[in-house]
């Protein structure tokens, strides 16, 4: 069992995010991983995993605070950790579940009471303190009961008893993260000096230290790259001095706008991947340092090919990279999903369906795969199949409501279609596509007043869309307001709509096939009445 502690002197540097990235990557390589949330004053490490793993809260009522409090205050030392740990269950069927010792149920007042009243002095400062032995026993229990390949620890910030435990008692290796400011530089130097001082060694053990400078903006211009180089060299000089040259390596993890808005995992999903992914992969390589089997090395090579594909603009080269990645590792749903996107954009519908279906087999219930399969089958005019996929989506999404409503409408069920559009509008009232779709249904039912309300709202939200004006024109024609029809129909045609967009109202336009004014207007914009009326 290799134990790695992730530490930072201050919060807000991406420590927990780095740990979750490493844990997920190890899980993808089918390594057994055990994670401890030791940040007791600011718990919540499980939130970093929620997009890719299911955390069963009802099975995780006790945690590390309960375990420590029971021993320090009540002299209780459980024989097993089973009541204190739970699983983070991977949503991808090919990934390994992660064992998790949370800080505890911090949503309950009892958690904070126990944290505040724990007798830390009994553990470390009394005459016959047992703190070190207690935590060594905890580590031994984890190894005996769970036998993980990796134990990853999210440490408390600052220079405290808890951070000392995670750094000096538990860790084989330490990842120290900091942002570029004076406060972090001071604290990082302080902790590195303490860790590398021979007189502060516990158990004749000196952990390997990796330093990571985080949250630097990604440099694009030569001047920005030079500035980053200067910053990195300044930090290297300081920390190598304070460690007497005992720092193993130095890395950078850049930042982006995504991280500023919401911290999300950067390894393993196309929606999350950019150049920062390579920063995490580089750190990962340093931490595993040759500890991969040949099978895992193959998977790691596939990951690199996949990440290259994500930034490749040429669709043929992108497909070539994805094909190679899938050949090396056919267990990753992300690879099939990305190739499905690529086929979708190039209108290769059958290939796209095949890849999204395979991705869905690997990660059942994936919303994106269900949504795209619904869209693809709708485009193939297999409306029943589209409905089967779309109705499996639990989330309320505007695109889902729109596709589902259109599929029901094409099946001859306008009432069900209107229900879908209305439900979508209730959750996304500013979506013009849904407003237009419902306006068309209301027009067919003769509810012109409500139809006008919807279509005017659509035009207000997106005034440059020609199809809205076509829908408005159709409503007005049904109302026998022929002059207003021609005014808005001309406006619609001037916004470059085509025959296929008018085909949904071909029964209405069939009444105008001999209308000279209508035909002249079509000719002006080079449209053909026969194309509008064809099946």
Rosetta blueprint (number, residue, H / E / L):
1 X L
2 X E
3 X E
4 X E
5 X E
6 X E
7 X E
8 X E
9 X L
10 X L
11 X L
12 X L
13 X L
14 X L
15 X H
16 X H
17 X H
18 X H
19 X H
20 X H
21 X H
22 X H
23 X H
24 X H
25 X H
26 X H
27 X H
28 X H
29 X L
30 X L
31 X L
32 X L
33 X E
34 X E
35 X E
36 X E
37 X E
38 X L
39 X L
40 X H
41 X H
42 X H
43 X L
44 X L
45 X H
46 X H
47 X H
48 X H
49 X H
50 X L
51 X L
52 X L
53 X E
54 X E
55 X E
56 X L
57 X H
58 X H
59 X H
60 X L
61 X L
62 X L
63 X L
64 X H
65 X H
66 X H
67 X H
68 X H
69 X H
70 X H
71 X H
72 X H
73 X H
74 X H
75 X L
76 X L
77 X L
78 X L
79 X L
80 X L
81 X L
82 X L
83 X L
84 X L
85 X L
86 X E
87 X E
88 X E
89 X E
90 X E
91 X L
92 X L
93 X L
94 X L
95 X L
96 X L
97 X L
98 X E
99 X E
100 X E
101 X E
102 X L
103 X L
104 X L
105 X L
106 X L
107 X L
108 X L
109 X H
110 X H
111 X H
112 X H
113 X H
114 X H
115 X H
116 X H
117 X H
118 X L
119 X L
120 X H
121 X H
122 X H
123 X H
124 X H
125 X L
126 X L
127 X L
128 X L
129 X L
130 X L
131 X H
132 X H
133 X H
134 X H
135 X H
136 X H
137 X H
138 X H
139 X H
140 X H
141 X H
142 X H
143 X H
144 X H
145 X H
146 X H
147 X L
148 X L
149 X L
150 X E
151 X E
152 X E
153 X E
154 X E
155 X L
156 X L
157 X L
158 X L
159 X L
160 X L
161 X H
162 X H
163 X H
164 X H
165 X H
166 X H
167 X H
168 X H
169 X H
170 X H
171 X L
172 X L
173 X E
174 X E
175 X E
176 X E
177 X E
178 X E
179 X E
180 X L
181 X L
182 X H
183 X H
184 X H
185 X H
186 X H
187 X H
188 X H
189 X H
190 X H
191 X H
192 X H
193 X H
194 X H
195 X H
196 X H
197 X L
198 X H
199 X H
200 X H
201 X L
202 X E
203 X L
204 X L
205 X E
206 X L
207 X L
208 X E
209 X E
210 X E
211 X E
212 X E
213 X E
214 X E
215 X E
216 X E
217 X E
218 X L
219 X L
220 X L
221 X L
222 X H
223 X H
224 X H
225 X H
226 X H
227 X H
228 X H
229 X H
230 X H
231 X H
232 X H
233 X H
234 X H
235 X H
236 X H
237 X H
238 X H
239 X H
240 X H
241 X H
242 X H
243 X L
244 X L
245 X L
246 X L
247 X E
248 X E
249 X E
250 X E
251 X E
252 X E
253 X E
254 X E
255 X E
256 X L
257 X H
258 X H
259 X H
260 X H
261 X H
262 X L
263 X L
264 X L
265 X L
266 X L
267 X L
268 X L
269 X L
270 X H
271 X H
272 X H
273 X L
274 X L
275 X H
276 X H
277 X H
278 X H
279 X H
280 X H
281 X H
282 X H
283 X H
284 X H
285 X H
286 X H
287 X H
288 X H
289 X L
290 X L
291 X L
292 X L
293 X L
294 X H
295 X H
296 X H
297 X H
298 X H
299 X H
300 X H
301 X H
302 X H
303 X H
304 X H
305 X H
306 X H
307 X H
308 X H
309 X H
310 X H
311 X H
312 X L
313 X L
314 X L
315 X H
316 X H
317 X H
318 X H
319 X H
320 X H
321 X H
322 X H
323 X H
324 X H
325 X H
326 X H
327 X H
328 X H
329 X L
330 X L
331 X L
332 X L
333 X H
334 X H
335 X H
336 X H
337 X H
338 X H
339 X H
340 X H
341 X H
342 X H
343 X H
344 X H
345 X H
346 X L
347 X L
348 X L
349 X H
350 X H
351 X H
352 X H
353 X H
354 X H
355 X H
356 X H
357 X H
358 X H
359 X H
360 X H
361 X H
362 X H
363 X L
364 X L
365 X L
366 X L
367 X H
368 X H
369 X H
370 X H
371 X H
372 X H
373 X H
374 X H
375 X H
376 X H
377 X H
378 X H
379 X H
380 X L
381 X L
382 X L
383 X H
384 X H
385 X H
386 X H
387 X H
388 X H
389 X H
390 X H
391 X L
392 X L
393 X L
394 X L
395 X L
396 X L
397 X L
398 X H
399 X H
400 X H
401 X H
402 X H
403 X H
404 X H
405 X H
406 X H
407 X H
408 X H
409 X H
410 X H
411 X L
412 X L
413 X L
414 X H
415 X H
416 X H
417 X H
418 X H
419 X H
420 X H
421 X H
422 X H
423 X H
424 X H
425 X H
426 X H
427 X H
428 X L
429 X L
430 X L
431 X L
432 X H
433 X H
434 X H
435 X H
436 X H
437 X H
438 X H
439 X H
440 X H
441 X H
442 X H
443 X H
444 X H
445 X L
446 X L
447 X L
448 X H
449 X H
450 X H
451 X H
452 X H
453 X H
454 X H
455 X H
456 X H
457 X H
458 X H
459 X H
460 X H
461 X H
462 X L
463 X L
464 X L
465 X L
466 X H
467 X H
468 X H
469 X H
470 X H
471 X H
472 X H
473 X H
474 X H
475 X H
476 X H
477 X H
478 X H
479 X L
480 X L
481 X L
482 X H
483 X H
484 X H
485 X H
486 X H
487 X H
488 X H
489 X H
490 X H
491 X H
492 X H
493 X H
494 X H
495 X L
496 X L
497 X L
498 X L
499 X H
500 X H
501 X H
502 X H
503 X H
504 X H
505 X H
506 X H
507 X H
508 X H
509 X H
510 X H
511 X H
512 X H
513 X L
514 X L
515 X L
516 X H
517 X H
518 X H
519 X H
520 X H
521 X H
522 X H
523 X H
524 X H
525 X L
526 X L
527 X L
528 X L
529 X H
530 X H
531 X H
532 X H
533 X H
534 X L
535 X L
